[in-house]
Amino acid sequence: MINRELIRLKVIQVIYAYYQNEGKNVEAAEKELFFSLSKAHDLYNYLLLLMVEVTRFADRRIDNRRHKLCPTYEDLNPNTRFIDNAFMAQLAANVQLAEFCENQKRSWEDESEFVKRLFERIEESKVYQEYMAKETLTYEDDRELWRKLYRTFIAQNDEIDELLEEQSLYWNDDKAIVDTFVLKTIKRFEPTKGAEQELMPEYRDDEDKEFARKLFRNAIKNAEVYRNLMEQNAKNWNMERLAFMDILIMQVALAEILSFPSIPVSVSLNEYVEIAKMYSTPKSGSFINGMLDTIVNQLKKENKLSKA
């Protein structure tokens, strides 16, 4: 589940903290990197559980209405399509998700008021009402409902963002990326796999985990080399006047460009320019793109970089 986009961002964040602490302990910083990445995988599972908890809330509400003092006909004969959703039943029974629940203390049951508000927003939506009014439903209908609901009410939800930030500092910048993996997971579910449906692993493979370790280590170990390259190509810029985050982003970008022969230069440039746009100054993206492009051309002329 942890992709290279997230790894690049985490490496920059951890190295930033490393320098803020005056670079005292590389080993501790590396442990922090992998702990931070593991928390992103926790968030993935936690967001899957949110959908389950919303369904459970709807089920409890139906049950409470059935048992109130003077139930109406609608209370006694509710439309149960939402709580009977086949995709959600499969997700709720998922073996890997159940294992995650057993190994962590956090639960959406502790956020009952938030879950209530979220369901009420869903219940008022056109997507929900059209689904509840359909004459017949397929598994694909059930799965598509939750893909739409997640994209509309969970992926785009400031209240969730604030709540998650309160729960873990590690989740401040992770949710937008993790949301894409939750949506991919919903799309991949197949009814024939039942409770054994595979969720996304923490890492796609050992290569991605090694990418994180190597990128982090090389960015720190060769920092002086990379900063010298920046100084040589800064032209009219004084390095001391550059934003520290810009320097750090270029430092990690150069570590990737020079350490991973299989990654095209254009891919690395695009990734770090996008990070700069989001996490540095408004002009950082274009500045970093120009600076890195100049450095790459110099390295190629000196036969120190051969890849495209």
N, C-alpha and C positions, 0 to 999 in steps of 0.2 A: 504493500500500500504506500509506503514511504517512497516517493519518487525523487528524482534528482533536482527538480525544482524546489522541493521542500528542503532537501539536503543542502543545497547552495545557500538558501536563506538562513538555515540554522547555523551553518558554518560561519557566516558573516556575523550573526548575532553573538555566538559564543566567543569568537575572536575579539569582537568589540568589547565584551565584558572582560576578557583576558587582559586586554591593554588597559582598561579602566582600573583593573586590579594590579597594574604595573607589571604584568607578565610574570607573575611569581611562580606559577605551577602549571606546566603544560599538561602533565598527566591528569591533574584534576579537571582542567578545562576540557580535555578529550572525554573524560567520563561524563561531564556535564552535557557535552554534545550528544552522546548516545542516550543519555537519560531524557533529554529534551525531545529527541526523535521518538523515543518510546512513548512519551506522553501524547504525541500526535496520534499514535495508533490507539491509545486509550480513548482519545476524543472521538475517533472513528466509531469505536464500539459504543461509546456513550450516546452518540447521536442516533445510532441504530436503535438503541434501547428507548430513546425518546418516542419514537413512533409506536413502539410496543406499549409504552406507558399511556400514551394518548388513547389508544384503543381500550386499554384496561379501565381508564377513567370513564369512557363512554359506556362500557359494560356495567360498571358500578352504578352509574347514574340511572341506567335502565332498571337495574335491580332495585334501587332505592325508590323509584317511582312506582314500581309494582307493589311495594310493601308500605306505601304511605297510607294514611288513615282513610282517605276517600279517593282511591285511584279512579281515573277516568278510563273510558274505553281505550283511548290511545295509550294510556299508561300500561294497561293490561295486554294490549296487542301492539307492541312497538314494532317499528321497522328495524330489523336487526342486521341489515346488510353490512353496515359499517363494521360492526363487531364480529361478523361472520366472515369477513374478508379472508379469502384463502391464502393470499400472499402473506398477510399479516400473521395468520395462524402458523404458517411455515417459519416465518422469522422468529416468532415468539418461542417456538420449539427448537430453534437452532442450537445444536450441540456446542459449537464454538462460542456462541454468545452466552450460553448458560455457564460455560467455563469462565468466561470473563467476569460474569456477575459474582461467581464464587470467590474470585481472587481480588476483588476490590470492594471498598466500603461505600463508595459514592452511589447514590440511587436517585432517580427522578421522583421517587415517592416522597422525598424530602422537599420537593418543589411543587407541591400539590396545587397551590394557587396559580402558579405559572402554567401548569399543565391544563388546568381548568380554562384559563383565558385563551390558551392556544386552541383547545378543542372548540370553544365557542366561536372563534374566528373561522375555523375550518367549517363548522356547521352552517355558518351564514353564507358560505361561498357558493358560487354557481357550480363549481366543479363537484362539490359534495352533493348538492341538491340534484344535479343531473344524474349522478351515479345512483343515488337512492331511489330515483324515479324510473330507472331502466326496467324493462320487462324481464329481461334475462341478463345474466352476467357470466363471463368466462374468467378463467384464471388471469388471462391477459388484461381484462378489464380491471380486476382487483389490483394487479401489479401496477398498471398505468395510473390508477387513482393515486397510489402512494408516491409515485414518481412526480406527479403534478403537485400533490400537496406538499411534498418535501421542498420542491423547487420554489414554490410560492410562499409557504408559511414558515419554513425552517431555514432554508438557505438565505432568504431575504428577511431577516428578523432582528432588529436592533436590540430588542429585549433579551433575546437569546445571547447575542454577542456580549452584552453587559453582564449577564448572569454567568456566562462561562469565564469571563475575565475575572470575576470575583472568586470563582472556584479555583482557578489555576493561572498563574502568570505565564505559564508555558503555552497557553492557548490563545494569547493575544492576537497572533498573526497567522494562526494555523487554520482557522475555520473555513475560509474561502477555498483553500486547497482541499481540505478534508471533505467538504461538501461534494466536490466533484467525484470523490471515491465512493461516497454513500450512494450517489445517483447511479454510478456505474454498477455498484453492487445490486441495487434494486433491479436494474435492467438485466443482470445476469442470472437472476433467480429462475430456476426451472422446477415445476411441480413434481417431476419424477424423482428429484434428489431429496425431497422431504427435509427432515431435520439435519441431514448430513451435507446439505448445501454448503460449499466452501465459501467462507468469507475471505477478504483480502488479507494475506499475511503481512507481518510487520515490514518485511523487505521482500521485494520481488525475487531476489536471489542474492547470493554472497557477494556478487560483483558490485551491487549497489552499496552494500555495507562497507566494502573495501574502498569504494569511491569516496565515501564520507570520511573515512579514516585518512586516506592518502591526501585528499584535498585539504583537510584541516592541518595535517602535519607539514605538508610542503608550503602552505601559505605562511606558516609561522617560521619554519626553518629557513626559508629563502626570502624572508621579508626584505632584508637589506638589498639583495639582488634586484628584486622587483621595484623597490623604491628608487634605486639608482636608475633603472630604465625609465621610470616616470620623470625623474629630474632631467635626464638627457633629452626628453621629448616634450617637456613642459612649455618650451618656447618662451612666450612672454609672461608665463605664470610663475609666481613665487610659490614653491611647495608649501611654505609655512602659511600661505593665505588660502590654500585649498581646504575645502571641508574635509574633516577627518573621515567621515563616512565615505566620501568619494574615493579617498586614498585607499581605504580598507576594501571597498568593492573592487577597485582595480587590482589590488594586491591578490585577492582571492581569484579574480578572473585570470590573471597571469599565471597563477599556480595551476589552474585548470588547463589553460592553453598550452603550457609547457610540460605538463605532467601526464597528459592523457592523449596519446597519438591518435586514438580511434575517434575522438570527438572533434568534428569539424570546427574550425575557428569561427565560422559564421554562427554556429549554434551557441557557442560560449559567449560571443559578443552580444547576441540577441538576449540571452538569459540575464546577463549582468546589467545591460542597459535597462531592461524592464524592472529589475530590482532597484536600480538607481532612481527610476521615475517614481517608484512607490515609497522609497525609504530615505531619500536624500532631498536635495533642493530641486526646485522646478526646472532649473537648467542643467541638472546633473546628467540626465540621460544623454543629451547631445554632446556634452563635454566629454563624458567618459567614452562614448562611442568614438569620437574623434581621436582622443588620446590613445586608446587601445589600438585603433586602426593604424596609427602612426608607429606605435611600438612594434606591432606585428610586421609591418613593412620593413622596419629596420632589421628585425631578427631574421627575416627571410633574406634580405640582402647580405647579411653576415653569415648566411648558411647555418643559423642557429635554430631555425624552424623550417621544416620541410612540408608539413601537412597543409592541405588546402583550407 
